[in-house]
Structure formats: C-alpha cells, structure tokens
C-alpha cells in the first residue's frame, strides 16, 4: 500500500471535504489517458459543479477505482496488514453506466469495473477496520464525472472501454483531510 502522493496538496485544496479515508487503485498516466479524454469530451453544459465542493465535476486527474471509502482512521497500518498479500490487482472494464441518487442534484457517470480482487479487498477492509458504509453494496467503478441530474443517461451503454484489462501494481491509501 502506498500513500496518496497528492494527499498534502488535496488537504489544502479540499480541506474539510473528506470525512473519511479511502483506498483505491490509481491508474498510471498512460492507462488513465482514455478516461481523461472521454471526460474532457463531455459538454460543459452537462457538468455539475458545486462552488463549495471542488471534488465534483469532470475528472481531470487521479483516475482510480475505489477499493473502500469510509475508513474512520487516517492511519494506514490496519489496512496495510489486511491487504499485505493482495497486490497486484487485476480488473476488466465494462460499459459506461450511471449512479443516480434522488437526494443529490447530480448523477455519477462511470465505467463499470469487474474485479474479484477489488471485491475481495473491499470485504477484507470492511472486516478488519472500522468503516462507515456510505453505500449498501460495493460496485467497483471508475468515475468519469458528475453530470447534472438526467444528463448522464445518454452516455450509458457506451462500450468503448468494455473488455479492456488492466493490472494495478499497488493500492493507494488516502487519509481523510
């Protein structure tokens, strides 16, 4: 497990926005490029922005698949112990899809990820550490952007990423800020 190299900068930029720590598999710049290009092609009028939360909008960096969000500690020790033998992480991308939440003013446009490794690690972390569950089920994915409610549906089903396989050599721990 590595520490997020951007955590210090993110802590200053996003101070107080992250109540919980997370673990993720961060894509290399080369592997992230197609996802960033897709996100950049989304029309500005579709993108949801929030002046009080710079973490929503279109992705511009840090393309990743979240392993587990909601860790109550900023100390990676317990996570390192339970995931000691888990890397590398194999994943296969699926279709572009949408998460909706009636309590949010946006929909989350994402690429589905199939990965027994991610699912296993998610459950290991939840068993070994204190996690505040923010969702009832784990759905591995790569977020492309936060779109205004209803505008993401037109992108669902896009298969440009489907079937692409990738192996991530390590897991990143990002402490809450």
Helices and strands as residue ranges (DSSP letters): E 2-3, H 7-13, E 21-26, H 29-41, G 44-46, E 64-71, H 77-82, E 89-99, E 106-114, H 116-128, E 141-148, G 153-155, E 165-168, E 172-174
